[in-house]
Amino acid sequence: DSFDHDFRLSAPIYFRKMHDGFFFEPNVGIEKRDTGHSAVAENNVYLGSTLGWKGIWDSGFTVTMGFGMGKYINVDDEDGDFMTPTGRFEVGYSF
């Protein structure tokens, strides 16, 4: 049996209006990956950020786009650190 735990916390910071326009979103997280073998278990800390834009039209239609970078820091092994691109695309409707 294998199990994964992943917890992330992020908060978008908008430059002009709340929930509309350009934003910066820092995020941090922890990840525990276990395949049932103690030699394969990984404990990672995640640090990342996203720059993006969110538009809300009068009709309620919303679009969010963003790109950024994140870094996984392996707590168990220093050689396991790596960078990864991040992205975000959302289409929705606000009531």
MORANOR-V744907 format. One record per residue. N is the residue number from 1. RES is the residue in three letters. OMEGA is omega in whole degrees, -180 to 180 (* if undefined). Layout:
n=N res=RES omega=OMEGA
n=N res=RES omega=OMEGA
This chain:
n=1 res=ASP omega=176
n=2 res=SER omega=176
n=3 res=PHE omega=179
n=4 res=ASP omega=172
n=5 res=HIS omega=-180
n=6 res=ASP omega=179
n=7 res=PHE omega=179
n=8 res=ARG omega=178
n=9 res=LEU omega=179
n=10 res=SER omega=180
n=11 res=ALA omega=178
n=12 res=PRO omega=178
n=13 res=ILE omega=-177
n=14 res=TYR omega=-175
n=15 res=PHE omega=-178
n=16 res=ARG omega=-178
n=17 res=LYS omega=178
n=18 res=MET omega=178
n=19 res=HIS omega=179
n=20 res=ASP omega=178
n=21 res=GLY omega=-178
n=22 res=PHE omega=-180
n=23 res=PHE omega=172
n=24 res=PHE omega=-177
n=25 res=GLU omega=173
n=26 res=PRO omega=176
n=27 res=ASN omega=-179
n=28 res=VAL omega=-179
n=29 res=GLY omega=174
n=30 res=ILE omega=-178
n=31 res=GLU omega=176
n=32 res=LYS omega=180
n=33 res=ARG omega=-178
n=34 res=ASP omega=179
n=35 res=THR omega=-178
n=36 res=GLY omega=178
n=37 res=HIS omega=-175
n=38 res=SER omega=-180
n=39 res=ALA omega=-175
n=40 res=VAL omega=-178
n=41 res=ALA omega=179
n=42 res=GLU omega=174
n=43 res=ASN omega=-177
n=44 res=ASN omega=169
n=45 res=VAL omega=-178
n=46 res=TYR omega=174
n=47 res=LEU omega=-179
n=48 res=GLY omega=177
n=49 res=SER omega=-180
n=50 res=THR omega=170
n=51 res=LEU omega=-177
n=52 res=GLY omega=-179
n=53 res=TRP omega=176
n=54 res=LYS omega=178
n=55 res=GLY omega=176
n=56 res=ILE omega=179
n=57 res=TRP omega=-180
n=58 res=ASP omega=-180
n=59 res=SER omega=-178
n=60 res=GLY omega=179
n=61 res=PHE omega=-179
n=62 res=THR omega=175
n=63 res=VAL omega=177
n=64 res=THR omega=177
n=65 res=MET omega=178
n=66 res=GLY omega=178
n=67 res=PHE omega=179
n=68 res=GLY omega=180
n=69 res=MET omega=177
n=70 res=GLY omega=179
n=71 res=LYS omega=173
n=72 res=TYR omega=179
n=73 res=ILE omega=-178
n=74 res=ASN omega=-177
n=75 res=VAL omega=-176
n=76 res=ASP omega=-173
n=77 res=ASP omega=-178
n=78 res=GLU omega=-178
n=79 res=ASP omega=-177
n=80 res=GLY omega=-179
n=81 res=ASP omega=175
n=82 res=PHE omega=178
n=83 res=MET omega=179
n=84 res=THR omega=175
n=85 res=PRO omega=176
n=86 res=THR omega=179
n=87 res=GLY omega=-178
n=88 res=ARG omega=174
n=89 res=PHE omega=-178
n=90 res=GLU omega=174
n=91 res=VAL omega=-178
n=92 res=GLY omega=-179
n=93 res=TYR omega=178
n=94 res=SER omega=179
n=95 res=PHE omega=*
